[in-house]
């Protein structure tokens, strides 16, 4: 993550802020998950800030095309 790790002021979980484009930022969960691209999947954020439609898979599954990505924090924030 480029901008570092902080705590959410609403729920207290660790979050990361990823900068993409010009002056655009996205708040994500601090832990990366492994995803595989799928056209009917959810939106995840890659480390470089690009978005990908993908489905989450377990870490121990060795699938072709699997990559690390971050969940947008709004999915897990209760605040």
Chimera marker file (.cmm) of the C-alpha trace (Angstrom):
<marker_set name="trace">
<marker id="1" x="0.000" y="0.000" z="0.000" r="1" g="1" b="0" radius="0.5"/>
<marker id="2" x="1.382" y="3.344" z="-0.937" r="1" g="1" b="0" radius="0.5"/>
<marker id="3" x="-0.162" y="5.630" z="1.646" r="1" g="1" b="0" radius="0.5"/>
<marker id="4" x="0.241" y="3.450" z="4.708" r="1" g="1" b="0" radius="0.5"/>
<marker id="5" x="-1.937" y="1.798" z="7.303" r="1" g="1" b="0" radius="0.5"/>
<marker id="6" x="-4.280" y="3.656" z="9.656" r="1" g="1" b="0" radius="0.5"/>
<marker id="7" x="-7.312" y="2.887" z="11.831" r="1" g="1" b="0" radius="0.5"/>
<marker id="8" x="-10.905" y="3.503" z="10.773" r="1" g="1" b="0" radius="0.5"/>
<marker id="9" x="-12.488" y="6.167" z="12.989" r="1" g="1" b="0" radius="0.5"/>
<marker id="10" x="-15.873" y="4.396" z="12.838" r="1" g="1" b="0" radius="0.5"/>
<marker id="11" x="-15.104" y="0.705" z="13.418" r="1" g="1" b="0" radius="0.5"/>
<marker id="12" x="-11.485" y="0.749" z="14.662" r="1" g="1" b="0" radius="0.5"/>
<marker id="13" x="-10.191" y="-1.806" z="12.119" r="1" g="1" b="0" radius="0.5"/>
<marker id="14" x="-6.901" y="-1.284" z="10.319" r="1" g="1" b="0" radius="0.5"/>
<marker id="15" x="-7.363" y="0.259" z="6.886" r="1" g="1" b="0" radius="0.5"/>
<marker id="16" x="-5.111" y="1.205" z="4.021" r="1" g="1" b="0" radius="0.5"/>
<marker id="17" x="-5.367" y="4.092" z="1.605" r="1" g="1" b="0" radius="0.5"/>
<marker id="18" x="-4.374" y="3.409" z="-1.984" r="1" g="1" b="0" radius="0.5"/>
<marker id="19" x="-3.806" y="6.306" z="-4.368" r="1" g="1" b="0" radius="0.5"/>
<marker id="20" x="-4.758" y="5.852" z="-8.017" r="1" g="1" b="0" radius="0.5"/>
<marker id="21" x="-5.125" y="8.253" z="-10.885" r="1" g="1" b="0" radius="0.5"/>
<marker id="22" x="-4.727" y="11.943" z="-10.164" r="1" g="1" b="0" radius="0.5"/>
<marker id="23" x="-5.850" y="12.890" z="-6.645" r="1" g="1" b="0" radius="0.5"/>
<marker id="24" x="-7.977" y="9.747" z="-6.230" r="1" g="1" b="0" radius="0.5"/>
<marker id="25" x="-7.817" y="7.582" z="-3.135" r="1" g="1" b="0" radius="0.5"/>
<marker id="26" x="-9.540" y="4.387" z="-2.105" r="1" g="1" b="0" radius="0.5"/>
<marker id="27" x="-9.946" y="3.133" z="1.466" r="1" g="1" b="0" radius="0.5"/>
<marker id="28" x="-9.360" y="-0.628" z="1.679" r="1" g="1" b="0" radius="0.5"/>
<marker id="29" x="-9.018" y="-3.295" z="4.362" r="1" g="1" b="0" radius="0.5"/>
<marker id="30" x="-5.396" y="-3.653" z="5.475" r="1" g="1" b="0" radius="0.5"/>
<marker id="31" x="-5.216" y="-7.399" z="4.738" r="1" g="1" b="0" radius="0.5"/>
<marker id="32" x="-4.809" y="-8.527" z="1.151" r="1" g="1" b="0" radius="0.5"/>
<marker id="33" x="-6.850" y="-11.444" z="-0.182" r="1" g="1" b="0" radius="0.5"/>
<marker id="34" x="-6.214" y="-13.736" z="-3.126" r="1" g="1" b="0" radius="0.5"/>
<marker id="35" x="-8.611" y="-13.279" z="-6.027" r="1" g="1" b="0" radius="0.5"/>
<marker id="36" x="-9.147" y="-14.649" z="-9.489" r="1" g="1" b="0" radius="0.5"/>
<marker id="37" x="-10.703" y="-12.556" z="-12.252" r="1" g="1" b="0" radius="0.5"/>
<marker id="38" x="-14.371" y="-13.265" z="-12.952" r="1" g="1" b="0" radius="0.5"/>
<marker id="39" x="-16.770" y="-11.093" z="-14.980" r="1" g="1" b="0" radius="0.5"/>
<marker id="40" x="-19.609" y="-11.711" z="-12.496" r="1" g="1" b="0" radius="0.5"/>
<marker id="41" x="-17.443" y="-11.120" z="-9.400" r="1" g="1" b="0" radius="0.5"/>
<marker id="42" x="-17.151" y="-8.225" z="-6.972" r="1" g="1" b="0" radius="0.5"/>
<marker id="43" x="-14.892" y="-5.211" z="-7.351" r="1" g="1" b="0" radius="0.5"/>
<marker id="44" x="-11.454" y="-5.475" z="-5.715" r="1" g="1" b="0" radius="0.5"/>
<marker id="45" x="-8.537" y="-3.035" z="-5.748" r="1" g="1" b="0" radius="0.5"/>
<marker id="46" x="-5.059" y="-4.108" z="-6.856" r="1" g="1" b="0" radius="0.5"/>
<marker id="47" x="-1.911" y="-2.800" z="-5.154" r="1" g="1" b="0" radius="0.5"/>
<marker id="48" x="-1.331" y="-0.302" z="-7.973" r="1" g="1" b="0" radius="0.5"/>
<marker id="49" x="-4.870" y="1.112" z="-7.600" r="1" g="1" b="0" radius="0.5"/>
<marker id="50" x="-6.496" y="-0.515" z="-10.610" r="1" g="1" b="0" radius="0.5"/>
<marker id="51" x="-9.857" y="-2.176" z="-10.128" r="1" g="1" b="0" radius="0.5"/>
<marker id="52" x="-10.664" y="-5.767" z="-11.030" r="1" g="1" b="0" radius="0.5"/>
<marker id="53" x="-13.906" y="-7.753" z="-11.032" r="1" g="1" b="0" radius="0.5"/>
<marker id="54" x="-12.971" y="-10.950" z="-9.254" r="1" g="1" b="0" radius="0.5"/>
<marker id="55" x="-13.935" y="-13.661" z="-6.808" r="1" g="1" b="0" radius="0.5"/>
<marker id="56" x="-12.035" y="-14.388" z="-3.613" r="1" g="1" b="0" radius="0.5"/>
<marker id="57" x="-10.305" y="-17.759" z="-3.302" r="1" g="1" b="0" radius="0.5"/>
<marker id="58" x="-8.477" y="-19.318" z="-0.323" r="1" g="1" b="0" radius="0.5"/>
<marker id="59" x="-4.731" y="-18.663" z="-0.008" r="1" g="1" b="0" radius="0.5"/>
<marker id="60" x="-3.851" y="-22.353" z="-0.178" r="1" g="1" b="0" radius="0.5"/>
<marker id="61" x="-5.495" y="-22.868" z="-3.590" r="1" g="1" b="0" radius="0.5"/>
<marker id="62" x="-2.943" y="-22.645" z="-6.403" r="1" g="1" b="0" radius="0.5"/>
<marker id="63" x="-4.978" y="-21.337" z="-9.345" r="1" g="1" b="0" radius="0.5"/>
<marker id="64" x="-3.714" y="-19.885" z="-12.589" r="1" g="1" b="0" radius="0.5"/>
<marker id="65" x="-4.307" y="-16.142" z="-12.757" r="1" g="1" b="0" radius="0.5"/>
<marker id="66" x="-4.647" y="-15.711" z="-8.989" r="1" g="1" b="0" radius="0.5"/>
<marker id="67" x="-3.363" y="-12.403" z="-7.628" r="1" g="1" b="0" radius="0.5"/>
<marker id="68" x="-3.423" y="-10.431" z="-4.372" r="1" g="1" b="0" radius="0.5"/>
<marker id="69" x="-5.943" y="-7.602" z="-4.067" r="1" g="1" b="0" radius="0.5"/>
<marker id="70" x="-7.700" y="-5.577" z="-1.386" r="1" g="1" b="0" radius="0.5"/>
<marker id="71" x="-11.374" y="-5.394" z="-0.400" r="1" g="1" b="0" radius="0.5"/>
<marker id="72" x="-12.903" y="-1.923" z="-0.308" r="1" g="1" b="0" radius="0.5"/>
<marker id="73" x="-13.364" y="-1.068" z="3.387" r="1" g="1" b="0" radius="0.5"/>
<marker id="74" x="-16.991" y="-0.035" z="2.924" r="1" g="1" b="0" radius="0.5"/>
<marker id="75" x="-17.873" y="-3.765" z="2.655" r="1" g="1" b="0" radius="0.5"/>
<marker id="76" x="-16.723" y="-4.544" z="6.192" r="1" g="1" b="0" radius="0.5"/>
<marker id="77" x="-17.170" y="-1.241" z="8.044" r="1" g="1" b="0" radius="0.5"/>
<marker id="78" x="-20.075" y="-1.086" z="10.434" r="1" g="1" b="0" radius="0.5"/>
<marker id="79" x="-19.794" y="2.688" z="10.899" r="1" g="1" b="0" radius="0.5"/>
<link id1="1" id2="2" r="1" g="1" b="0" radius="0.2"/>
<link id1="2" id2="3" r="1" g="1" b="0" radius="0.2"/>
<link id1="3" id2="4" r="1" g="1" b="0" radius="0.2"/>
<link id1="4" id2="5" r="1" g="1" b="0" radius="0.2"/>
<link id1="5" id2="6" r="1" g="1" b="0" radius="0.2"/>
<link id1="6" id2="7" r="1" g="1" b="0" radius="0.2"/>
<link id1="7" id2="8" r="1" g="1" b="0" radius="0.2"/>
<link id1="8" id2="9" r="1" g="1" b="0" radius="0.2"/>
<link id1="9" id2="10" r="1" g="1" b="0" radius="0.2"/>
<link id1="10" id2="11" r="1" g="1" b="0" radius="0.2"/>
<link id1="11" id2="12" r="1" g="1" b="0" radius="0.2"/>
<link id1="12" id2="13" r="1" g="1" b="0" radius="0.2"/>
<link id1="13" id2="14" r="1" g="1" b="0" radius="0.2"/>
<link id1="14" id2="15" r="1" g="1" b="0" radius="0.2"/>
<link id1="15" id2="16" r="1" g="1" b="0" radius="0.2"/>
<link id1="16" id2="17" r="1" g="1" b="0" radius="0.2"/>
<link id1="17" id2="18" r="1" g="1" b="0" radius="0.2"/>
<link id1="18" id2="19" r="1" g="1" b="0" radius="0.2"/>
<link id1="19" id2="20" r="1" g="1" b="0" radius="0.2"/>
<link id1="20" id2="21" r="1" g="1" b="0" radius="0.2"/>
<link id1="21" id2="22" r="1" g="1" b="0" radius="0.2"/>
<link id1="22" id2="23" r="1" g="1" b="0" radius="0.2"/>
<link id1="23" id2="24" r="1" g="1" b="0" radius="0.2"/>
<link id1="24" id2="25" r="1" g="1" b="0" radius="0.2"/>
<link id1="25" id2="26" r="1" g="1" b="0" radius="0.2"/>
<link id1="26" id2="27" r="1" g="1" b="0" radius="0.2"/>
<link id1="27" id2="28" r="1" g="1" b="0" radius="0.2"/>
<link id1="28" id2="29" r="1" g="1" b="0" radius="0.2"/>
<link id1="29" id2="30" r="1" g="1" b="0" radius="0.2"/>
<link id1="30" id2="31" r="1" g="1" b="0" radius="0.2"/>
<link id1="31" id2="32" r="1" g="1" b="0" radius="0.2"/>
<link id1="32" id2="33" r="1" g="1" b="0" radius="0.2"/>
<link id1="33" id2="34" r="1" g="1" b="0" radius="0.2"/>
<link id1="34" id2="35" r="1" g="1" b="0" radius="0.2"/>
<link id1="35" id2="36" r="1" g="1" b="0" radius="0.2"/>
<link id1="36" id2="37" r="1" g="1" b="0" radius="0.2"/>
<link id1="37" id2="38" r="1" g="1" b="0" radius="0.2"/>
<link id1="38" id2="39" r="1" g="1" b="0" radius="0.2"/>
<link id1="39" id2="40" r="1" g="1" b="0" radius="0.2"/>
<link id1="40" id2="41" r="1" g="1" b="0" radius="0.2"/>
<link id1="41" id2="42" r="1" g="1" b="0" radius="0.2"/>
<link id1="42" id2="43" r="1" g="1" b="0" radius="0.2"/>
<link id1="43" id2="44" r="1" g="1" b="0" radius="0.2"/>
<link id1="44" id2="45" r="1" g="1" b="0" radius="0.2"/>
<link id1="45" id2="46" r="1" g="1" b="0" radius="0.2"/>
<link id1="46" id2="47" r="1" g="1" b="0" radius="0.2"/>
<link id1="47" id2="48" r="1" g="1" b="0" radius="0.2"/>
<link id1="48" id2="49" r="1" g="1" b="0" radius="0.2"/>
<link id1="49" id2="50" r="1" g="1" b="0" radius="0.2"/>
<link id1="50" id2="51" r="1" g="1" b="0" radius="0.2"/>
<link id1="51" id2="52" r="1" g="1" b="0" radius="0.2"/>
<link id1="52" id2="53" r="1" g="1" b="0" radius="0.2"/>
<link id1="53" id2="54" r="1" g="1" b="0" radius="0.2"/>
<link id1="54" id2="55" r="1" g="1" b="0" radius="0.2"/>
<link id1="55" id2="56" r="1" g="1" b="0" radius="0.2"/>
<link id1="56" id2="57" r="1" g="1" b="0" radius="0.2"/>
<link id1="57" id2="58" r="1" g="1" b="0" radius="0.2"/>
<link id1="58" id2="59" r="1" g="1" b="0" radius="0.2"/>
<link id1="59" id2="60" r="1" g="1" b="0" radius="0.2"/>
<link id1="60" id2="61" r="1" g="1" b="0" radius="0.2"/>
<link id1="61" id2="62" r="1" g="1" b="0" radius="0.2"/>
<link id1="62" id2="63" r="1" g="1" b="0" radius="0.2"/>
<link id1="63" id2="64" r="1" g="1" b="0" radius="0.2"/>
<link id1="64" id2="65" r="1" g="1" b="0" radius="0.2"/>
<link id1="65" id2="66" r="1" g="1" b="0" radius="0.2"/>
<link id1="66" id2="67" r="1" g="1" b="0" radius="0.2"/>
<link id1="67" id2="68" r="1" g="1" b="0" radius="0.2"/>
<link id1="68" id2="69" r="1" g="1" b="0" radius="0.2"/>
<link id1="69" id2="70" r="1" g="1" b="0" radius="0.2"/>
<link id1="70" id2="71" r="1" g="1" b="0" radius="0.2"/>
<link id1="71" id2="72" r="1" g="1" b="0" radius="0.2"/>
<link id1="72" id2="73" r="1" g="1" b="0" radius="0.2"/>
<link id1="73" id2="74" r="1" g="1" b="0" radius="0.2"/>
<link id1="74" id2="75" r="1" g="1" b="0" radius="0.2"/>
<link id1="75" id2="76" r="1" g="1" b="0" radius="0.2"/>
<link id1="76" id2="77" r="1" g="1" b="0" radius="0.2"/>
<link id1="77" id2="78" r="1" g="1" b="0" radius="0.2"/>
<link id1="78" id2="79" r="1" g="1" b="0" radius="0.2"/>
</marker_set>
